[in-house]
Amino acid sequence: MANLQQLLHGKETAENTKVNGVTLGIFSSPVNGHKIELIANFRSNKKLGNDFIQLSILALDGDYSDNSASRSAICGTCPFKLNGACYAKDQGLTKIKSEYLKGKYKPMDLDVFLAISKNYNIRFGRFGDLSLIPFEVVDSIAQNCKGFTGYTNQWRSSYYDPRFNSIFMLSTVGEKDSKAAFKKYPNARQFKVIKSTENYIDDIKTGFITCPSQKGFLCSDCLLCDGQTAKKATYNIEVKVHGLSYKINRTNKLLKNDKKDL
């Protein structure tokens, strides 16, 4: 039943905010203490499904060069950042950064955002690693939204909060990295990137299946990438490295000797 405020002002939806995005708070990065800001972007995405709100974290100074302290503050020790193969950086970051630095994203109270998110799926990590935001903030969004997807590369670091294993998939790169993740967090689920030339396992018995996006499904059709909260399955997901050609080549090179000495 609608409350009085809704009857007077209408339901809170992403559409009736009439903005592309909002800011949801400023935090100190556990990586290096730099200030970072949580952003919600309301633009639809055909690859995800139109009912997704995408969350990013941006550095206040707008410096996203691979070796900058600000980039480390939002991406940590992500191997794709370290080898210059980040595919998320090419997917609209320039426009988001420009709008953010121009002040087009206005603050929104988290409680208001939680009311909106009840009707939407959330993508944790359009850009940046959302495990660098306090767990309580991320968990409150995860508990209130319709569904979500999320990934973290910070599981390798000393500052990682393992409570995020209940929300995010551990991002792994190749077989050696995957085994290291299982050793450190045996009960956490993984999203593993493999070489572009490698064959998919795609066998539930092995614990890994091919990302359903490779079979024509949208993220909104699937929603398996939600850490330990998946009710549909307990298996892990793998996908071939994708993005711009030179970035695919860099990751393939990184994984050249991946299965040796296992």
Secondary structure, DSSP 8 states (H G I E B T S, - for coil): ---HHHHHH----SGGG-SSEEEEEEEE-TTT--EEEEEEE---BTTTBTTEEEEEEEETT----TTSHHHHHHHTT-HHHHTT--SGGGSSHHHHHHHHHTT-SEE--HHHHHHHHTTSEEEETSSS-GGGS-HHHHHHHHHHSSEEEEEESGGGSTT--GGGGGTSEEEEEHHHHHHHHHHH-TTS-EEEEE-TTS----BGGGTEEE-GGGGT--HHHH---SGGG-SS---EEEEE--SSHHHHHHHHHHTTTTTTT-
